[in-house]
Amino acid sequence: MKCKICSKVLVGRNDKLFCSVKCKNYYHVNLRKVTDKEVKELDTILHRNRSILLELLGKRKGQITVERMVLEKKKFTFKYHTHVHMNSKGKTYHYVYDLAWMEFSNDEILIIRKEK
């Protein structure tokens, strides 16, 4: 086996990936740089989506129905969410952390706050 970074022949355990702490740190620092960039972009979109839902819902504890166009005008990105839940009636809720939306066939969107 050879080191993933410098290709030196590895001595020691057969599952060893790096020849030194320096090579190991180099690998993980660069991996983190790439990952951080991707995660930051996605996290920005998720936070913006949540802010839009929160703004529309206001301090209401329950729910609100809005036109799809309202969300589109605010640059809501429908394809990004944290998780999905299907209720007993087969309706799909798309969550952004603690807030969710459900689409109706008539271009209306139901926005709800997850109960604690």
Backbone as numpy.savetxt, mean C-alpha at the origin, in Angstrom:
# Nx Ny Nz CAx CAy CAz Cx Cy Cz
30.57 -21.93 -3.62 29.74 -20.74 -3.62 30.61 -19.49 -3.62
30.05 -18.42 -4.22 30.77 -17.15 -4.29 29.95 -16.05 -3.62
30.63 -15.02 -3.13 30.00 -13.86 -2.49 29.10 -13.15 -3.51
27.90 -12.75 -3.06 26.94 -12.08 -3.96 27.45 -10.73 -4.46
28.37 -10.12 -3.74 28.85 -8.78 -4.10 30.18 -8.82 -4.85
31.18 -9.44 -4.26 32.53 -9.36 -4.85 32.97 -10.66 -5.53
32.18 -11.69 -5.47 32.45 -12.98 -6.12 33.63 -13.75 -5.55
34.10 -13.39 -4.34 35.16 -14.18 -3.70 34.57 -15.53 -3.30
35.41 -16.55 -3.29 34.98 -17.87 -2.87 34.68 -17.83 -1.37
33.53 -18.37 -0.98 33.10 -18.33 0.41 33.68 -19.50 1.18
34.11 -19.22 2.40 34.66 -20.24 3.29 33.76 -20.27 4.52
33.37 -21.48 4.93 32.52 -21.58 6.13 31.24 -22.31 5.82
30.16 -21.88 6.44 28.87 -22.55 6.29 28.45 -22.59 4.82
27.71 -23.64 4.47 27.32 -23.80 3.06 26.14 -22.89 2.68
25.49 -22.22 3.65 24.41 -21.30 3.33 24.85 -19.83 3.40
26.14 -19.62 3.49 26.71 -18.27 3.58 26.54 -17.56 2.24
26.18 -16.25 2.28 25.95 -15.49 1.06 27.02 -14.43 0.80
27.68 -13.95 1.86 28.64 -12.85 1.74 29.96 -13.24 2.39
31.05 -12.67 1.87 32.37 -13.01 2.40 32.73 -12.17 3.62
32.07 -11.03 3.78 32.41 -10.15 4.89 31.20 -9.31 5.30
31.33 -8.66 6.44 30.28 -7.75 6.91 30.16 -6.57 5.95
31.27 -6.15 5.38 31.26 -5.03 4.43 30.38 -5.36 3.21
30.55 -6.54 2.64 29.74 -6.96 1.48 28.27 -7.11 1.86
28.03 -7.68 3.04 26.66 -7.86 3.52 25.97 -6.51 3.70
26.65 -5.56 4.32 26.08 -4.22 4.53 25.84 -3.51 3.21
26.78 -3.62 2.30 26.63 -3.00 0.98 25.36 -3.51 0.30
25.17 -4.82 0.33 24.01 -5.44 -0.30 22.71 -4.91 0.31
22.62 -4.91 1.63 21.38 -4.52 2.30 21.10 -3.02 2.20
22.10 -2.20 2.23 21.91 -0.75 2.08 21.36 -0.44 0.69
21.92 -1.05 -0.34 21.44 -0.80 -1.69 20.06 -1.39 -1.94
19.78 -2.54 -1.36 18.44 -3.13 -1.46 17.41 -2.21 -0.81
17.75 -1.66 0.34 16.85 -0.75 1.06 16.59 0.53 0.25
17.60 1.04 -0.43 17.43 2.25 -1.25 16.38 2.03 -2.33
16.48 0.92 -3.01 15.53 0.60 -4.08 14.13 0.39 -3.50
14.04 -0.37 -2.43 12.76 -0.65 -1.80 12.13 0.62 -1.24
12.91 1.46 -0.58 12.39 2.69 0.01 11.75 3.60 -1.03
12.36 3.69 -2.21 11.83 4.55 -3.26 10.45 4.06 -3.70
10.33 2.75 -3.96 9.05 2.17 -4.38 7.99 2.33 -3.29
8.36 2.04 -2.06 7.41 2.11 -0.95 6.97 3.54 -0.72
7.87 4.49 -0.84 7.53 5.89 -0.61 6.49 6.37 -1.63
6.66 6.01 -2.89 5.70 6.40 -3.92 4.33 5.81 -3.65
4.29 4.53 -3.31 3.03 3.86 -3.02 2.38 4.43 -1.76
3.18 4.66 -0.74 2.66 5.20 0.51 2.08 6.60 0.31
2.68 7.40 -0.55 2.17 8.73 -0.85 0.78 8.64 -1.47
0.60 7.72 -2.40 -0.71 7.53 -3.05 -1.74 7.06 -2.03
-1.38 6.10 -1.19 -2.31 5.60 -0.18 -2.72 6.69 0.80
-1.77 7.50 1.23 -2.10 8.58 2.16 -2.98 9.64 1.50
-2.71 9.93 0.24 -3.56 10.89 -0.47 -4.98 10.34 -0.61
-5.11 9.06 -0.97 -6.44 8.44 -1.07 -7.17 8.50 0.28
-6.48 8.20 1.37 -7.11 8.23 2.68 -7.53 9.65 3.03
-6.70 10.62 2.74 -7.04 12.02 3.02 -8.29 12.46 2.27
-8.41 12.04 1.03 -9.59 12.38 0.22 -10.84 11.76 0.84
-10.77 10.48 1.20 -11.92 9.82 1.82 -12.28 10.48 3.14
-11.27 10.81 3.94 -11.50 11.44 5.23 -12.12 12.83 5.07
-11.66 13.57 4.10 -12.21 14.91 3.83 -13.69 14.81 3.47
-14.04 13.86 2.63 -15.43 13.70 2.21 -16.31 13.17 3.34
-15.78 12.26 4.13 -16.54 11.67 5.22 -16.71 12.67 6.38
-15.72 13.51 6.56 -15.78 14.49 7.64 -15.75 13.81 8.99
-16.42 14.41 9.94 -16.44 13.87 11.30 -17.58 12.89 11.50
-18.26 12.55 10.43 -19.35 11.57 10.53 -18.81 10.24 11.03
-19.56 9.58 11.84 -19.12 8.28 12.34 -19.54 7.16 11.41
-20.55 7.41 10.59 -21.12 6.35 9.76 -20.59 6.29 8.36
-21.38 6.79 7.44 -21.06 6.64 6.02 -21.63 7.79 5.22
-21.18 7.87 3.98 -21.65 8.90 3.06 -21.60 8.31 1.65
-22.51 8.77 0.80 -22.51 8.35 -0.60 -22.19 9.58 -1.46
-21.25 9.41 -2.37 -20.86 10.50 -3.28 -20.81 9.97 -4.71
-20.83 10.88 -5.64 -20.68 10.50 -7.05 -19.22 10.13 -7.32
-19.01 9.18 -8.18 -17.65 8.77 -8.55 -16.83 9.96 -9.07
-17.49 10.85 -9.79 -16.82 12.00 -10.37 -16.19 12.90 -9.29
-16.80 12.96 -8.11 -16.25 13.77 -7.02 -14.86 13.26 -6.64
-14.73 11.94 -6.51 -13.43 11.34 -6.18 -12.44 11.53 -7.33
-12.90 11.37 -8.55 -12.02 11.52 -9.70 -11.48 12.94 -9.80
-12.30 13.94 -9.52 -11.86 15.34 -9.57 -10.79 15.62 -8.52
-10.85 14.90 -7.40 -9.86 15.08 -6.34 -8.61 14.22 -6.57
-8.54 13.57 -7.73 -7.39 12.73 -8.12 -7.26 11.48 -7.25
-8.40 10.90 -6.84 -8.41 9.65 -6.09 -7.98 8.54 -7.03
-7.07 7.67 -6.59 -6.56 6.58 -7.41 -7.23 5.28 -6.95
-8.22 4.83 -7.71 -9.04 3.69 -7.32 -8.27 2.38 -7.25
-7.21 2.22 -8.01 -6.53 0.92 -8.04 -5.61 0.69 -6.83
-5.41 1.72 -5.99 -4.54 1.55 -4.83 -5.36 1.52 -3.55
-5.18 0.44 -2.79 -5.85 0.27 -1.50 -5.02 -0.70 -0.66
-5.31 -0.75 0.64 -4.51 -1.60 1.53 -5.04 -3.02 1.60
-6.36 -3.17 1.55 -6.94 -4.51 1.55 -8.39 -4.47 1.07
-8.95 -5.64 0.84 -10.30 -5.77 0.30 -11.11 -6.68 1.23
-12.40 -6.36 1.38 -13.29 -7.20 2.18 -14.58 -7.41 1.41
-15.04 -8.66 1.35 -16.30 -8.95 0.70 -17.32 -9.29 1.79
-18.45 -8.56 1.79 -19.45 -8.82 2.83 -20.31 -10.03 2.47
-21.27 -10.35 3.33 -22.10 -11.56 3.14 -22.99 -11.47 1.91
-23.22 -10.25 1.40 -24.06 -10.07 0.21 -23.23 -10.04 -1.07
-21.93 -10.25 -0.95 -21.06 -10.29 -2.12 -20.55 -8.93 -2.57
-20.80 -7.89 -1.79 -20.32 -6.55 -2.12 -18.87 -6.41 -1.66
-18.04 -5.78 -2.48 -16.62 -5.64 -2.18 -16.32 -4.24 -1.64
-15.69 -4.20 -0.49 -15.21 -2.96 0.12 -13.70 -2.88 -0.11
-13.24 -1.75 -0.62 -11.81 -1.51 -0.80 -11.36 -0.58 0.33
-10.42 -1.04 1.12 -9.96 -0.27 2.27 -8.68 0.48 1.98
-8.58 1.67 2.58 -7.34 2.42 2.68 -7.17 2.63 4.18
-6.42 1.76 4.79 -6.24 1.72 6.24 -7.60 1.54 6.92
-8.14 2.56 7.58 -9.38 2.41 8.34 -10.62 2.93 7.61
-10.47 3.44 6.42 -11.58 3.95 5.62 -11.78 3.04 4.41
-13.03 2.94 3.95 -13.31 2.05 2.83 -14.30 2.68 1.88
-14.30 2.19 0.64 -15.32 2.60 -0.32 -15.85 1.37 -1.03
-17.11 1.49 -1.45 -17.75 0.43 -2.22 -18.43 1.10 -3.41
-18.23 0.54 -4.58 -18.80 1.12 -5.80 -20.16 0.50 -6.10
-21.09 1.36 -6.46 -22.39 0.91 -6.93 -22.42 1.01 -8.45
-23.37 0.32 -9.08 -23.43 0.28 -10.54 -23.83 1.63 -11.15
-24.42 2.52 -10.38 -24.87 3.81 -10.92 -23.84 4.93 -10.69
-22.57 4.58 -10.62 -21.47 5.54 -10.43 -21.51 6.27 -9.10
-22.17 5.67 -8.12 -22.13 6.21 -6.77 -21.13 5.40 -5.95
-20.50 6.08 -5.00 -19.50 5.44 -4.15 -19.94 5.62 -2.70
-19.99 4.53 -1.97 -20.28 4.57 -0.54 -18.95 4.61 0.19
-18.78 5.60 1.07 -17.56 5.73 1.86 -17.92 5.44 3.31
-17.16 4.57 3.95 -17.43 4.23 5.34 -16.15 4.28 6.17
-16.33 4.40 7.46 -15.21 4.32 8.40 -15.32 2.97 9.09
-14.22 2.24 9.15 -14.22 0.91 9.79 -14.52 1.08 11.27
-15.45 0.30 11.76 -15.79 0.35 13.18 -14.69 -0.29 13.98
-14.40 0.30 15.14 -13.32 -0.23 15.99 -13.85 -1.24 16.94
